[in-house]
Amino acid sequence: ENIKYGDLDNDGAVDLTDLTLLSLYLMKARKFDAVQTEAADIDGSGEVDIADLAYFKQYVCKDQSVLSKLRIK
């Protein structure tokens, strides 16, 4: 399956909704399937963690200093 990194709700966009889903996942208030888990690992570290959340926030806010380092396209 083709992974669209960052698109956790599979709507074709990486946006605030996806950031919210990742926050809920990290607080253990939501579960992800295998595809969502892979898509949430936007820094390519092999795990979904608080670093992904921080990078995700920077991406959604269009922080140019981090965009080139992430797998979100």
mmCIF file of the N, C-alpha and C atoms, coordinates in Angstrom:
data_MODEL
# 
_entry.id   MODEL 
# 
loop_
_atom_site.group_PDB 
_atom_site.id 
_atom_site.type_symbol 
_atom_site.label_atom_id 
_atom_site.label_alt_id 
_atom_site.label_comp_id 
_atom_site.label_asym_id 
_atom_site.label_entity_id 
_atom_site.label_seq_id 
_atom_site.pdbx_PDB_ins_code 
_atom_site.Cartn_x 
_atom_site.Cartn_y 
_atom_site.Cartn_z 
_atom_site.occupancy 
_atom_site.B_iso_or_equiv 
_atom_site.pdbx_formal_charge 
_atom_site.auth_seq_id 
_atom_site.auth_comp_id 
_atom_site.auth_asym_id 
_atom_site.auth_atom_id 
_atom_site.pdbx_PDB_model_num 
ATOM 1   N N  . GLU A 1 1  ? 0.844  -1.188 0.000  1.00 0.00 ? 1  GLU A N  1 
ATOM 2   C CA . GLU A 1 1  ? 0.000  0.000  0.000  1.00 0.00 ? 1  GLU A CA 1 
ATOM 3   C C  . GLU A 1 1  ? 0.883  1.242  0.000  1.00 0.00 ? 1  GLU A C  1 
ATOM 4   N N  . ASN A 1 2  ? 0.446  2.252  -0.734 1.00 0.00 ? 2  ASN A N  1 
ATOM 5   C CA . ASN A 1 2  ? 1.182  3.502  -0.839 1.00 0.00 ? 2  ASN A CA 1 
ATOM 6   C C  . ASN A 1 2  ? 0.886  4.375  0.377  1.00 0.00 ? 2  ASN A C  1 
ATOM 7   N N  . ILE A 1 3  ? 1.891  4.654  1.173  1.00 0.00 ? 3  ILE A N  1 
ATOM 8   C CA . ILE A 1 3  ? 1.727  5.434  2.400  1.00 0.00 ? 3  ILE A CA 1 
ATOM 9   C C  . ILE A 1 3  ? 1.828  6.918  2.072  1.00 0.00 ? 3  ILE A C  1 
ATOM 10  N N  . LYS A 1 4  ? 0.845  7.696  2.500  1.00 0.00 ? 4  LYS A N  1 
ATOM 11  C CA . LYS A 1 4  ? 0.932  9.157  2.416  1.00 0.00 ? 4  LYS A CA 1 
ATOM 12  C C  . LYS A 1 4  ? 1.245  9.647  3.830  1.00 0.00 ? 4  LYS A C  1 
ATOM 13  N N  . TYR A 1 5  ? 2.512  9.896  4.065  1.00 0.00 ? 5  TYR A N  1 
ATOM 14  C CA . TYR A 1 5  ? 2.962  10.276 5.403  1.00 0.00 ? 5  TYR A CA 1 
ATOM 15  C C  . TYR A 1 5  ? 2.250  11.540 5.887  1.00 0.00 ? 5  TYR A C  1 
ATOM 16  N N  . GLY A 1 6  ? 1.746  11.454 7.114  1.00 0.00 ? 6  GLY A N  1 
ATOM 17  C CA . GLY A 1 6  ? 1.066  12.577 7.724  1.00 0.00 ? 6  GLY A CA 1 
ATOM 18  C C  . GLY A 1 6  ? -0.441 12.578 7.546  1.00 0.00 ? 6  GLY A C  1 
ATOM 19  N N  . ASP A 1 7  ? -0.937 11.866 6.531  1.00 0.00 ? 7  ASP A N  1 
ATOM 20  C CA . ASP A 1 7  ? -2.383 11.843 6.266  1.00 0.00 ? 7  ASP A CA 1 
ATOM 21  C C  . ASP A 1 7  ? -3.033 10.723 7.072  1.00 0.00 ? 7  ASP A C  1 
ATOM 22  N N  . LEU A 1 8  ? -3.304 10.993 8.327  1.00 0.00 ? 8  LEU A N  1 
ATOM 23  C CA . LEU A 1 8  ? -3.763 9.962  9.249  1.00 0.00 ? 8  LEU A CA 1 
ATOM 24  C C  . LEU A 1 8  ? -5.243 9.630  9.119  1.00 0.00 ? 8  LEU A C  1 
ATOM 25  N N  . ASP A 1 9  ? -6.017 10.539 8.538  1.00 0.00 ? 9  ASP A N  1 
ATOM 26  C CA . ASP A 1 9  ? -7.441 10.259 8.329  1.00 0.00 ? 9  ASP A CA 1 
ATOM 27  C C  . ASP A 1 9  ? -7.749 9.902  6.878  1.00 0.00 ? 9  ASP A C  1 
ATOM 28  N N  . ASN A 1 10 ? -6.700 9.799  6.064  1.00 0.00 ? 10 ASN A N  1 
ATOM 29  C CA . ASN A 1 10 ? -6.802 9.341  4.680  1.00 0.00 ? 10 ASN A CA 1 
ATOM 30  C C  . ASN A 1 10 ? -7.769 10.185 3.846  1.00 0.00 ? 10 ASN A C  1 
ATOM 31  N N  . ASP A 1 11 ? -7.722 11.502 4.048  1.00 0.00 ? 11 ASP A N  1 
ATOM 32  C CA . ASP A 1 11 ? -8.579 12.382 3.257  1.00 0.00 ? 11 ASP A CA 1 
ATOM 33  C C  . ASP A 1 11 ? -7.816 13.105 2.150  1.00 0.00 ? 11 ASP A C  1 
ATOM 34  N N  . GLY A 1 12 ? -6.539 12.767 1.992  1.00 0.00 ? 12 GLY A N  1 
ATOM 35  C CA . GLY A 1 12 ? -5.740 13.362 0.927  1.00 0.00 ? 12 GLY A CA 1 
ATOM 36  C C  . GLY A 1 12 ? -4.997 14.625 1.329  1.00 0.00 ? 12 GLY A C  1 
ATOM 37  N N  . ALA A 1 13 ? -5.216 15.108 2.556  1.00 0.00 ? 13 ALA A N  1 
ATOM 38  C CA . ALA A 1 13 ? -4.563 16.330 3.025  1.00 0.00 ? 13 ALA A CA 1 
ATOM 39  C C  . ALA A 1 13 ? -3.868 16.070 4.358  1.00 0.00 ? 13 ALA A C  1 
ATOM 40  N N  . VAL A 1 14 ? -2.774 16.774 4.575  1.00 0.00 ? 14 VAL A N  1 
ATOM 41  C CA . VAL A 1 14 ? -2.087 16.741 5.869  1.00 0.00 ? 14 VAL A CA 1 
ATOM 42  C C  . VAL A 1 14 ? -2.405 18.069 6.537  1.00 0.00 ? 14 VAL A C  1 
ATOM 43  N N  . ASP A 1 15 ? -3.202 17.999 7.614  1.00 0.00 ? 15 ASP A N  1 
ATOM 44  C CA . ASP A 1 15 ? -3.707 19.236 8.197  1.00 0.00 ? 15 ASP A CA 1 
ATOM 45  C C  . ASP A 1 15 ? -3.922 19.100 9.703  1.00 0.00 ? 15 ASP A C  1 
ATOM 46  N N  . LEU A 1 16 ? -4.599 20.072 10.269 1.00 0.00 ? 16 LEU A N  1 
ATOM 47  C CA . LEU A 1 16 ? -4.821 20.123 11.707 1.00 0.00 ? 16 LEU A CA 1 
ATOM 48  C C  . LEU A 1 16 ? -5.579 18.903 12.224 1.00 0.00 ? 16 LEU A C  1 
ATOM 49  N N  . THR A 1 17 ? -6.471 18.350 11.431 1.00 0.00 ? 17 THR A N  1 
ATOM 50  C CA . THR A 1 17 ? -7.200 17.144 11.848 1.00 0.00 ? 17 THR A CA 1 
ATOM 51  C C  . THR A 1 17 ? -6.231 15.996 12.090 1.00 0.00 ? 17 THR A C  1 
ATOM 52  N N  . ASP A 1 18 ? -5.263 15.839 11.209 1.00 0.00 ? 18 ASP A N  1 
ATOM 53  C CA . ASP A 1 18 ? -4.267 14.778 11.370 1.00 0.00 ? 18 ASP A CA 1 
ATOM 54  C C  . ASP A 1 18 ? -3.403 15.028 12.602 1.00 0.00 ? 18 ASP A C  1 
ATOM 55  N N  . LEU A 1 19 ? -3.058 16.273 12.844 1.00 0.00 ? 19 LEU A N  1 
ATOM 56  C CA . LEU A 1 19 ? -2.288 16.630 14.043 1.00 0.00 ? 19 LEU A CA 1 
ATOM 57  C C  . LEU A 1 19 ? -3.067 16.259 15.302 1.00 0.00 ? 19 LEU A C  1 
ATOM 58  N N  . THR A 1 20 ? -4.361 16.528 15.287 1.00 0.00 ? 20 THR A N  1 
ATOM 59  C CA . THR A 1 20 ? -5.212 16.181 16.426 1.00 0.00 ? 20 THR A CA 1 
ATOM 60  C C  . THR A 1 20 ? -5.264 14.672 16.629 1.00 0.00 ? 20 THR A C  1 
ATOM 61  N N  . LEU A 1 21 ? -5.390 13.923 15.544 1.00 0.00 ? 21 LEU A N  1 
ATOM 62  C CA . LEU A 1 21 ? -5.419 12.462 15.639 1.00 0.00 ? 21 LEU A CA 1 
ATOM 63  C C  . LEU A 1 21 ? -4.124 11.929 16.244 1.00 0.00 ? 21 LEU A C  1 
ATOM 64  N N  . LEU A 1 22 ? -2.997 12.486 15.828 1.00 0.00 ? 22 LEU A N  1 
ATOM 65  C CA . LEU A 1 22 ? -1.712 12.054 16.373 1.00 0.00 ? 22 LEU A CA 1 
ATOM 66  C C  . LEU A 1 22 ? -1.628 12.374 17.866 1.00 0.00 ? 22 LEU A C  1 
ATOM 67  N N  . SER A 1 23 ? -2.113 13.537 18.262 1.00 0.00 ? 23 SER A N  1 
ATOM 68  C CA . SER A 1 23 ? -2.126 13.890 19.684 1.00 0.00 ? 23 SER A CA 1 
ATOM 69  C C  . SER A 1 23 ? -2.940 12.878 20.481 1.00 0.00 ? 23 SER A C  1 
ATOM 70  N N  . LEU A 1 24 ? -4.112 12.528 19.979 1.00 0.00 ? 24 LEU A N  1 
ATOM 71  C CA . LEU A 1 24 ? -4.971 11.553 20.658 1.00 0.00 ? 24 LEU A CA 1 
ATOM 72  C C  . LEU A 1 24 ? -4.299 10.188 20.740 1.00 0.00 ? 24 LEU A C  1 
ATOM 73  N N  . TYR A 1 25 ? -3.612 9.791  19.671 1.00 0.00 ? 25 TYR A N  1 
ATOM 74  C CA . TYR A 1 25 ? -2.897 8.513  19.660 1.00 0.00 ? 25 TYR A CA 1 
ATOM 75  C C  . TYR A 1 25 ? -1.813 8.492  20.737 1.00 0.00 ? 25 TYR A C  1 
ATOM 76  N N  . LEU A 1 26 ? -1.051 9.560  20.824 1.00 0.00 ? 26 LEU A N  1 
ATOM 77  C CA . LEU A 1 26 ? 0.039  9.612  21.798 1.00 0.00 ? 26 LEU A CA 1 
ATOM 78  C C  . LEU A 1 26 ? -0.477 9.655  23.230 1.00 0.00 ? 26 LEU A C  1 
ATOM 79  N N  . MET A 1 27 ? -1.695 10.156 23.428 1.00 0.00 ? 27 MET A N  1 
ATOM 80  C CA . MET A 1 27 ? -2.312 10.156 24.757 1.00 0.00 ? 27 MET A CA 1 
ATOM 81  C C  . MET A 1 27 ? -3.058 8.854  25.030 1.00 0.00 ? 27 MET A C  1 
ATOM 82  N N  . LYS A 1 28 ? -2.945 7.904  24.077 1.00 0.00 ? 28 LYS A N  1 
ATOM 83  C CA . LYS A 1 28 ? -3.596 6.597  24.184 1.00 0.00 ? 28 LYS A CA 1 
ATOM 84  C C  . LYS A 1 28 ? -5.122 6.701  24.229 1.00 0.00 ? 28 LYS A C  1 
ATOM 85  N N  . ALA A 1 29 ? -5.649 7.769  23.620 1.00 0.00 ? 29 ALA A N  1 
ATOM 86  C CA . ALA A 1 29 ? -7.095 7.964  23.543 1.00 0.00 ? 29 ALA A CA 1 
ATOM 87  C C  . ALA A 1 29 ? -7.639 7.484  22.203 1.00 0.00 ? 29 ALA A C  1 
ATOM 88  N N  . ARG A 1 30 ? -6.745 7.052  21.309 1.00 0.00 ? 30 ARG A N  1 
ATOM 89  C CA . ARG A 1 30 ? -7.138 6.576  19.986 1.00 0.00 ? 30 ARG A CA 1 
ATOM 90  C C  . ARG A 1 30 ? -6.129 5.530  19.532 1.00 0.00 ? 30 ARG A C  1 
ATOM 91  N N  . LYS A 1 31 ? -6.604 4.538  18.814 1.00 0.00 ? 31 LYS A N  1 
ATOM 92  C CA . LYS A 1 31 ? -5.729 3.505  18.253 1.00 0.00 ? 31 LYS A CA 1 
ATOM 93  C C  . LYS A 1 31 ? -5.552 3.755  16.767 1.00 0.00 ? 31 LYS A C  1 
ATOM 94  N N  . PHE A 1 32 ? -4.402 3.343  16.241 1.00 0.00 ? 32 PHE A N  1 
ATOM 95  C CA . PHE A 1 32 ? -4.116 3.422  14.810 1.00 0.00 ? 32 PHE A CA 1 
ATOM 96  C C  . PHE A 1 32 ? -3.964 2.016  14.259 1.00 0.00 ? 32 PHE A C  1 
ATOM 97  N N  . ASP A 1 33 ? -4.349 1.835  12.998 1.00 0.00 ? 33 ASP A N  1 
ATOM 98  C CA . ASP A 1 33 ? -4.057 0.578  12.322 1.00 0.00 ? 33 ASP A CA 1 
ATOM 99  C C  . ASP A 1 33 ? -2.608 0.662  11.808 1.00 0.00 ? 33 ASP A C  1 
ATOM 100 N N  . ALA A 1 34 ? -2.154 -0.394 11.152 1.00 0.00 ? 34 ALA A N  1 
ATOM 101 C CA . ALA A 1 34 ? -0.754 -0.452 10.712 1.00 0.00 ? 34 ALA A CA 1 
ATOM 102 C C  . ALA A 1 34 ? -0.410 0.656  9.714  1.00 0.00 ? 34 ALA A C  1 
ATOM 103 N N  . VAL A 1 35 ? -1.324 0.973  8.826  1.00 0.00 ? 35 VAL A N  1 
ATOM 104 C CA . VAL A 1 35 ? -1.075 2.020  7.824  1.00 0.00 ? 35 VAL A CA 1 
ATOM 105 C C  . VAL A 1 35 ? -0.988 3.385  8.508  1.00 0.00 ? 35 VAL A C  1 
ATOM 106 N N  . GLN A 1 36 ? -1.898 3.660  9.418  1.00 0.00 ? 36 GLN A N  1 
ATOM 107 C CA . GLN A 1 36 ? -1.860 4.934  10.143 1.00 0.00 ? 36 GLN A CA 1 
ATOM 108 C C  . GLN A 1 36 ? -0.580 5.055  10.976 1.00 0.00 ? 36 GLN A C  1 
ATOM 109 N N  . THR A 1 37 ? -0.173 3.967  11.593 1.00 0.00 ? 37 THR A N  1 
ATOM 110 C CA . THR A 1 37 ? 1.041  3.986  12.400 1.00 0.00 ? 37 THR A CA 1 
ATOM 111 C C  . THR A 1 37 ? 2.249  4.323  11.536 1.00 0.00 ? 37 THR A C  1 
ATOM 112 N N  . GLU A 1 38 ? 2.350  3.713  10.375 1.00 0.00 ? 38 GLU A N  1 
ATOM 113 C CA . GLU A 1 38 ? 3.450  4.020  9.450  1.00 0.00 ? 38 GLU A CA 1 
ATOM 114 C C  . GLU A 1 38 ? 3.365  5.475  8.985  1.00 0.00 ? 38 GLU A C  1 
ATOM 115 N N  . ALA A 1 39 ? 2.172  5.934  8.652  1.00 0.00 ? 39 ALA A N  1 
ATOM 116 C CA . ALA A 1 39 ? 1.978  7.301  8.166  1.00 0.00 ? 39 ALA A CA 1 
ATOM 117 C C  . ALA A 1 39 ? 2.292  8.339  9.245  1.00 0.00 ? 39 ALA A C  1 
ATOM 118 N N  . ALA A 1 40 ? 2.143  7.960  10.508 1.00 0.00 ? 40 ALA A N  1 
ATOM 119 C CA . ALA A 1 40 ? 2.400  8.886  11.611 1.00 0.00 ? 40 ALA A CA 1 
ATOM 120 C C  . ALA A 1 40 ? 3.883  9.038  11.917 1.00 0.00 ? 40 ALA A C  1 
ATOM 121 N N  . ASP A 1 41 ? 4.705  8.101  11.466 1.00 0.00 ? 41 ASP A N  1 
ATOM 122 C CA . ASP A 1 41 ? 6.155  8.163  11.713 1.00 0.00 ? 41 ASP A CA 1 
ATOM 123 C C  . ASP A 1 41 ? 6.792  9.079  10.675 1.00 0.00 ? 41 ASP A C  1 
ATOM 124 N N  . ILE A 1 42 ? 6.533  10.366 10.800 1.00 0.00 ? 42 ILE A N  1 
ATOM 125 C CA . ILE A 1 42 ? 6.928  11.302 9.752  1.00 0.00 ? 42 ILE A CA 1 
ATOM 126 C C  . ILE A 1 42 ? 8.406  11.649 9.757  1.00 0.00 ? 42 ILE A C  1 
ATOM 127 N N  . ASP A 1 43 ? 9.112  11.337 10.832 1.00 0.00 ? 43 ASP A N  1 
ATOM 128 C CA . ASP A 1 43 ? 10.553 11.608 10.833 1.00 0.00 ? 43 ASP A CA 1 
ATOM 129 C C  . ASP A 1 43 ? 11.379 10.374 10.474 1.00 0.00 ? 43 ASP A C  1 
ATOM 130 N N  . GLY A 1 44 ? 10.691 9.248  10.257 1.00 0.00 ? 44 GLY A N  1 
ATOM 131 C CA . GLY A 1 44 ? 11.376 8.034  9.821  1.00 0.00 ? 44 GLY A CA 1 
ATOM 132 C C  . GLY A 1 44 ? 12.212 7.363  10.884 1.00 0.00 ? 44 GLY A C  1 
ATOM 133 N N  . SER A 1 45 ? 11.897 7.594  12.153 1.00 0.00 ? 45 SER A N  1 
ATOM 134 C CA . SER A 1 45 ? 12.694 7.029  13.241 1.00 0.00 ? 45 SER A CA 1 
ATOM 135 C C  . SER A 1 45 ? 12.358 5.571  13.548 1.00 0.00 ? 45 SER A C  1 
ATOM 136 N N  . GLY A 1 46 ? 11.247 5.085  13.015 1.00 0.00 ? 46 GLY A N  1 
ATOM 137 C CA . GLY A 1 46 ? 10.838 3.718  13.296 1.00 0.00 ? 46 GLY A CA 1 
ATOM 138 C C  . GLY A 1 46 ? 9.832  3.601  14.422 1.00 0.00 ? 46 GLY A C  1 
ATOM 139 N N  . GLU A 1 47 ? 9.508  4.725  15.050 1.00 0.00 ? 47 GLU A N  1 
ATOM 140 C CA . GLU A 1 47 ? 8.486  4.718  16.082 1.00 0.00 ? 47 GLU A CA 1 
ATOM 141 C C  . GLU A 1 47 ? 7.698  6.022  16.032 1.00 0.00 ? 47 GLU A C  1 
ATOM 142 N N  . VAL A 1 48 ? 6.471  5.968  16.525 1.00 0.00 ? 48 VAL A N  1 
ATOM 143 C CA . VAL A 1 48 ? 5.625  7.153  16.602 1.00 0.00 ? 48 VAL A CA 1 
ATOM 144 C C  . VAL A 1 48 ? 5.756  7.703  18.014 1.00 0.00 ? 48 VAL A C  1 
ATOM 145 N N  . ASP A 1 49 ? 6.266  8.916  18.116 1.00 0.00 ? 49 ASP A N  1 
ATOM 146 C CA . ASP A 1 49 ? 6.533  9.484  19.432 1.00 0.00 ? 49 ASP A CA 1 
ATOM 147 C C  . ASP A 1 49 ? 6.327  10.997 19.434 1.00 0.00 ? 49 ASP A C  1 
ATOM 148 N N  . ILE A 1 50 ? 6.706  11.602 20.528 1.00 0.00 ? 50 ILE A N  1 
ATOM 149 C CA . ILE A 1 50 ? 6.496  13.033 20.707 1.00 0.00 ? 50 ILE A CA 1 
ATOM 150 C C  . ILE A 1 50 ? 7.274  13.850 19.674 1.00 0.00 ? 50 ILE A C  1 
ATOM 151 N N  . ALA A 1 51 ? 8.376  13.334 19.177 1.00 0.00 ? 51 ALA A N  1 
ATOM 152 C CA . ALA A 1 51 ? 9.124  14.045 18.137 1.00 0.00 ? 51 ALA A CA 1 
ATOM 153 C C  . ALA A 1 51 ? 8.282  14.176 16.876 1.00 0.00 ? 51 ALA A C  1 
ATOM 154 N N  . ASP A 1 52 ? 7.549  13.112 16.517 1.00 0.00 ? 52 ASP A N  1 
ATOM 155 C CA . ASP A 1 52 ? 6.670  13.197 15.352 1.00 0.00 ? 52 ASP A CA 1 
ATOM 156 C C  . ASP A 1 52 ? 5.617  14.283 15.559 1.00 0.00 ? 52 ASP A C  1 
ATOM 157 N N  . LEU A 1 53 ? 5.086  14.365 16.772 1.00 0.00 ? 53 LEU A N  1 
ATOM 158 C CA . LEU A 1 53 ? 4.080  15.386 17.070 1.00 0.00 ? 53 LEU A CA 1 
ATOM 159 C C  . LEU A 1 53 ? 4.675  16.788 16.915 1.00 0.00 ? 53 LEU A C  1 
ATOM 160 N N  . ALA A 1 54 ? 5.866  16.987 17.418 1.00 0.00 ? 54 ALA A N  1 
ATOM 161 C CA . ALA A 1 54 ? 6.520  18.295 17.317 1.00 0.00 ? 54 ALA A CA 1 
ATOM 162 C C  . ALA A 1 54 ? 6.776  18.652 15.853 1.00 0.00 ? 54 ALA A C  1 
ATOM 163 N N  . TYR A 1 55 ? 7.308  17.697 15.083 1.00 0.00 ? 55 TYR A N  1 
ATOM 164 C CA . TYR A 1 55 ? 7.551  17.941 13.665 1.00 0.00 ? 55 TYR A CA 1 
ATOM 165 C C  . TYR A 1 55 ? 6.246  18.181 12.921 1.00 0.00 ? 55 TYR A C  1 
ATOM 166 N N  . PHE A 1 56 ? 5.228  17.428 13.282 1.00 0.00 ? 56 PHE A N  1 
ATOM 167 C CA . PHE A 1 56 ? 3.923  17.561 12.646 1.00 0.00 ? 56 PHE A CA 1 
ATOM 168 C C  . PHE A 1 56 ? 3.382  18.974 12.857 1.00 0.00 ? 56 PHE A C  1 
ATOM 169 N N  . LYS A 1 57 ? 3.504  19.471 14.084 1.00 0.00 ? 57 LYS A N  1 
ATOM 170 C CA . LYS A 1 57 ? 3.030  20.826 14.386 1.00 0.00 ? 57 LYS A CA 1 
ATOM 171 C C  . LYS A 1 57 ? 3.789  21.844 13.543 1.00 0.00 ? 57 LYS A C  1 
ATOM 172 N N  . GLN A 1 58 ? 5.094  21.677 13.429 1.00 0.00 ? 58 GLN A N  1 
ATOM 173 C CA . GLN A 1 58 ? 5.889  22.596 12.614 1.00 0.00 ? 58 GLN A CA 1 
ATOM 174 C C  . GLN A 1 58 ? 5.459  22.525 11.154 1.00 0.00 ? 58 GLN A C  1 
ATOM 175 N N  . TYR A 1 59 ? 5.166  21.320 10.673 1.00 0.00 ? 59 TYR A N  1 
ATOM 176 C CA . TYR A 1 59 ? 4.727  21.154 9.287  1.00 0.00 ? 59 TYR A CA 1 
ATOM 177 C C  . TYR A 1 59 ? 3.396  21.872 9.055  1.00 0.00 ? 59 TYR A C  1 
ATOM 178 N N  . VAL A 1 60 ? 2.433  21.621 9.934  1.00 0.00 ? 60 VAL A N  1 
ATOM 179 C CA . VAL A 1 60 ? 1.111  22.227 9.784  1.00 0.00 ? 60 VAL A CA 1 
ATOM 180 C C  . VAL A 1 60 ? 1.217  23.754 9.852  1.00 0.00 ? 60 VAL A C  1 
ATOM 181 N N  . CYS A 1 61 ? 2.154  24.251 10.649 1.00 0.00 ? 61 CYS A N  1 
ATOM 182 C CA . CYS A 1 61 ? 2.369  25.699 10.764 1.00 0.00 ? 61 CYS A CA 1 
ATOM 183 C C  . CYS A 1 61 ? 3.301  26.229 9.672  1.00 0.00 ? 61 CYS A C  1 
ATOM 184 N N  . LYS A 1 62 ? 3.726  25.349 8.771  1.00 0.00 ? 62 LYS A N  1 
ATOM 185 C CA . LYS A 1 62 ? 4.578  25.708 7.625  1.00 0.00 ? 62 LYS A CA 1 
ATOM 186 C C  . LYS A 1 62 ? 5.942  26.250 8.023  1.00 0.00 ? 62 LYS A C  1 
ATOM 187 N N  . ASP A 1 63 ? 6.537  25.645 9.065  1.00 0.00 ? 63 ASP A N  1 
ATOM 188 C CA . ASP A 1 63 ? 7.867  26.042 9.523  1.00 0.00 ? 63 ASP A CA 1 
ATOM 189 C C  . ASP A 1 63 ? 8.900  25.553 8.503  1.00 0.00 ? 63 ASP A C  1 
ATOM 190 N N  . GLN A 1 64 ? 9.445  26.463 7.727  1.00 0.00 ? 64 GLN A N  1 
ATOM 191 C CA . GLN A 1 64 ? 10.352 26.116 6.638  1.00 0.00 ? 64 GLN A CA 1 
ATOM 192 C C  . GLN A 1 64 ? 11.639 25.430 7.103  1.00 0.00 ? 64 GLN A C  1 
ATOM 193 N N  . SER A 1 65 ? 12.043 25.646 8.344  1.00 0.00 ? 65 SER A N  1 
ATOM 194 C CA . SER A 1 65 ? 13.300 25.063 8.817  1.00 0.00 ? 65 SER A CA 1 
ATOM 195 C C  . SER A 1 65 ? 13.229 23.554 8.969  1.00 0.00 ? 65 SER A C  1 
ATOM 196 N N  . VAL A 1 66 ? 12.026 22.994 9.022  1.00 0.00 ? 66 VAL A N  1 
ATOM 197 C CA . VAL A 1 66 ? 11.892 21.562 9.253  1.00 0.00 ? 66 VAL A CA 1 
ATOM 198 C C  . VAL A 1 66 ? 11.302 20.817 8.054  1.00 0.00 ? 66 VAL A C  1 
ATOM 199 N N  . LEU A 1 67 ? 10.646 21.506 7.154  1.00 0.00 ? 67 LEU A N  1 
ATOM 200 C CA . LEU A 1 67 ? 9.910  20.827 6.088  1.00 0.00 ? 67 LEU A CA 1 
ATOM 201 C C  . LEU A 1 67 ? 10.758 19.880 5.249  1.00 0.00 ? 67 LEU A C  1 
ATOM 202 N N  . SER A 1 68 ? 11.976 20.268 4.938  1.00 0.00 ? 68 SER A N  1 
ATOM 203 C CA . SER A 1 68 ? 12.825 19.430 4.076  1.00 0.00 ? 68 SER A CA 1 
ATOM 204 C C  . SER A 1 68 ? 13.311 18.167 4.767  1.00 0.00 ? 68 SER A C  1 
ATOM 205 N N  . LYS A 1 69 ? 13.199 18.084 6.078  1.00 0.00 ? 69 LYS A N  1 
ATOM 206 C CA . LYS A 1 69 ? 13.690 16.934 6.824  1.00 0.00 ? 69 LYS A CA 1 
ATOM 207 C C  . LYS A 1 69 ? 12.648 15.832 6.999  1.00 0.00 ? 69 LYS A C  1 
ATOM 208 N N  . LEU A 1 70 ? 11.412 16.098 6.636  1.00 0.00 ? 70 LEU A N  1 
ATOM 209 C CA . LEU A 1 70 ? 10.328 15.152 6.917  1.00 0.00 ? 70 LEU A CA 1 
ATOM 210 C C  . LEU A 1 70 ? 9.904  14.383 5.686  1.00 0.00 ? 70 LEU A C  1 
ATOM 211 N N  . ARG A 1 71 ? 9.214  13.271 5.940  1.00 0.00 ? 71 ARG A N  1 
ATOM 212 C CA . ARG A 1 71 ? 8.744  12.423 4.848  1.00 0.00 ? 71 ARG A CA 1 
ATOM 213 C C  . ARG A 1 71 ? 7.390  12.867 4.297  1.00 0.00 ? 71 ARG A C  1 
ATOM 214 N N  . ILE A 1 72 ? 6.800  13.893 4.850  1.00 0.00 ? 72 ILE A N  1 
ATOM 215 C CA . ILE A 1 72 ? 5.520  14.400 4.338  1.00 0.00 ? 72 ILE A CA 1 
ATOM 216 C C  . ILE A 1 72 ? 5.778  15.091 3.014  1.00 0.00 ? 72 ILE A C  1 
ATOM 217 N N  . LYS A 1 73 ? 4.998  14.758 2.029  1.00 0.00 ? 73 LYS A N  1 
ATOM 218 C CA . LYS A 1 73 ? 5.140  15.397 0.706  1.00 0.00 ? 73 LYS A CA 1 
ATOM 219 C C  . LYS A 1 73 ? 3.821  15.971 0.268  1.00 0.00 ? 73 LYS A C  1 
# 
